Amino acid sequence: MTGFLVEALSRDHDRAGFSCGVDALDRYLEVQAGQDVRRRIANCFVARPARSAEIAGYYTLSASSIATPDLPEGITRRLPRYPLLPAVVIGRLAVDRRHVGLGLGAALLFDAIRRSASADAAVFAIVVDAKDERAVRFYEHHGFSRFASRPLSLYLPMATAIMLL
Ligand SMILES: CC(C)(COP(=O)(O)OP(=O)(O)OC[C@H]1O[C@@H](n2cnc3c(N)ncnc32)[C@H](O)[C@@H]1OP(=O)(O)O)[C@@H](O)C(=O)NCCC(=O)NCCS
């Protein structure tokens, strides 16, 4: 994906022009994302073409945790018996309809992994909340696995995610 910059959402970006085909995701970017950033509930990162304020895609990132019993035995067997493990959650990720199929969704996902991997706070896994089965398939395509207890939520251990970069 060349010709795009990924940066933190700011007042300079054109939030109203974004259209990914899912009203809730468009509306979130236009009216809610800035407030969530100011309140430290989520950080929002946008992809924009160089020399343009147009938003081609965005994602949000927040601190989270995973209840250790929600992970399969194969992963937890080698871990200390802590009840919770540190995680980051990609709450939303969307690409504008004019830019789908160009690798931007994957680039935003990799950007989220890169930022989470280099955070000072340790992150055991990346969690995503998919809005439907189509979105689940996008994340499964990139190595995420479903939580047995929550089929629209998926995780990717950070150690595995780093190998994808
Ligand atoms: C899902 C979405 C983010 C994908 O963005 P995109 O920029 O078109 O995806 P990319 O071009 O980066 O695709 C990267 C890879 O994922 C695959 N892929 C894309 N969408 C997929 C899907 N729904 N299921 C399975 N694989 C998918 C592509 O084929 C590509 O595979 P490759 O690397 O082997 O060639 C985008 O379609 C979108 O914004 N949809 C509406 C909102 C949404 O569903 N968000 C999901 C989180 S709630």
The ligand as an SDF file (V2000), in Angstrom:
LIG
                    3D

 48 50  0  0  0  0  0  0  0  0999 V2000
  -13.2710   -5.5660    5.7800 C   0  0  0  0  0  0  0  0  0  0  0  0
  -12.4850   -4.3870    5.1980 C   0  0  0  0  0  0  0  0  0  0  0  0
  -11.8330   -3.5920    6.3410 C   0  0  0  0  0  0  0  0  0  0  0  0
  -11.3820   -4.9460    4.2600 C   0  0  0  0  0  0  0  0  0  0  0  0
  -10.6000   -3.8440    3.7940 O   0  0  0  0  0  0  0  0  0  0  0  0
   -9.8200   -3.8980    2.3840 P   0  0  0  0  0  0  0  0  0  0  0  0
   -8.9190   -2.7180    2.3170 O   0  0  0  0  0  0  0  0  0  0  0  0
  -10.7800   -4.0770    1.2750 O   0  0  0  0  0  0  0  0  0  0  0  0
   -8.9830   -5.2440    2.5630 O   0  0  0  0  0  0  0  0  0  0  0  0
   -7.5410   -5.5400    1.9170 P   0  0  0  0  0  0  0  0  0  0  0  0
   -7.5460   -5.0720    0.4810 O   0  0  0  0  0  0  0  0  0  0  0  0
   -6.4920   -4.9810    2.7820 O   0  0  0  0  0  0  0  0  0  0  0  0
   -7.4970   -7.1160    1.9780 O   0  0  0  0  0  0  0  0  0  0  0  0
   -6.3810   -7.7850    2.5390 C   0  0  0  0  0  0  0  0  0  0  0  0
   -6.6040   -9.2610    2.3950 C   0  0  0  0  0  0  0  0  0  0  0  0
   -7.7960   -9.6090    3.0980 O   0  0  0  0  0  0  0  0  0  0  0  0
   -8.6830  -10.3030    2.2240 C   0  0  0  0  0  0  0  0  0  0  0  0
  -10.0500   -9.9280    2.5900 N   0  0  0  0  0  0  0  0  0  0  0  0
  -10.6110   -8.6990    2.4910 C   0  0  0  0  0  0  0  0  0  0  0  0
  -11.8980   -8.7500    2.9600 N   0  0  0  0  0  0  0  0  0  0  0  0
  -12.1110  -10.0440    3.3230 C   0  0  0  0  0  0  0  0  0  0  0  0
  -13.2250  -10.7480    3.8650 C   0  0  0  0  0  0  0  0  0  0  0  0
  -14.3740  -10.1380    4.1760 N   0  0  0  0  0  0  0  0  0  0  0  0
  -13.0840  -12.0700    4.1220 N   0  0  0  0  0  0  0  0  0  0  0  0
  -11.9220  -12.7270    3.8590 C   0  0  0  0  0  0  0  0  0  0  0  0
  -10.8280  -12.1140    3.3430 N   0  0  0  0  0  0  0  0  0  0  0  0
  -10.9350  -10.7900    3.0800 C   0  0  0  0  0  0  0  0  0  0  0  0
   -8.3030   -9.8360    0.8370 C   0  0  0  0  0  0  0  0  0  0  0  0
   -8.6740  -10.7950   -0.1360 O   0  0  0  0  0  0  0  0  0  0  0  0
   -6.8010   -9.7160    0.9490 C   0  0  0  0  0  0  0  0  0  0  0  0
   -6.2190  -10.9960    0.8360 O   0  0  0  0  0  0  0  0  0  0  0  0
   -4.6840  -11.2060    0.3240 P   0  0  0  0  0  0  0  0  0  0  0  0
   -3.7900  -10.3980    1.2340 O   0  0  0  0  0  0  0  0  0  0  0  0
   -4.4650  -12.6670    0.4840 O   0  0  0  0  0  0  0  0  0  0  0  0
   -4.6700  -10.7020   -1.0690 O   0  0  0  0  0  0  0  0  0  0  0  0
  -13.3950   -3.4680    4.3210 C   0  0  0  0  0  0  0  0  0  0  0  0
  -14.0390   -4.2470    3.3430 O   0  0  0  0  0  0  0  0  0  0  0  0
  -14.4500   -2.7030    5.1170 C   0  0  0  0  0  0  0  0  0  0  0  0
  -14.1930   -1.6230    5.6310 O   0  0  0  0  0  0  0  0  0  0  0  0
  -15.6770   -3.2580    5.2380 N   0  0  0  0  0  0  0  0  0  0  0  0
  -16.7610   -2.5790    5.9490 C   0  0  0  0  0  0  0  0  0  0  0  0
  -16.4940   -2.4640    7.4370 C   0  0  0  0  0  0  0  0  0  0  0  0
  -16.1050   -3.7710    8.1060 C   0  0  0  0  0  0  0  0  0  0  0  0
  -16.6430   -4.8370    7.8040 O   0  0  0  0  0  0  0  0  0  0  0  0
  -15.1420   -3.7050    9.0470 N   0  0  0  0  0  0  0  0  0  0  0  0
  -14.6140   -4.8910    9.7170 C   0  0  0  0  0  0  0  0  0  0  0  0
  -14.3890   -4.6670   11.1780 C   0  0  0  0  0  0  0  0  0  0  0  0
  -15.8840   -4.3910   12.1090 S   0  0  0  0  0  0  0  0  0  0  0  0
  1  2  1  0
  2  3  1  0
  2  4  1  0
  2 36  1  0
  4  5  1  0
  5  6  1  0
  6  7  2  0
  6  8  1  0
  6  9  1  0
  9 10  1  0
 10 11  2  0
 10 12  1  0
 10 13  1  0
 13 14  1  0
 14 15  1  0
 15 16  1  0
 15 30  1  0
 16 17  1  0
 17 18  1  0
 17 28  1  0
 18 19  1  0
 18 27  1  0
 19 20  2  0
 20 21  1  0
 21 22  1  0
 21 27  2  0
 22 23  1  0
 22 24  2  0
 24 25  1  0
 25 26  2  0
 26 27  1  0
 28 29  1  0
 28 30  1  0
 30 31  1  0
 31 32  1  0
 32 33  2  0
 32 34  1  0
 32 35  1  0
 36 37  1  0
 36 38  1  0
 38 39  2  0
 38 40  1  0
 40 41  1  0
 41 42  1  0
 42 43  1  0
 43 44  2  0
 43 45  1  0
 45 46  1  0
 46 47  1  0
 47 48  1  0
M  END
$$$$
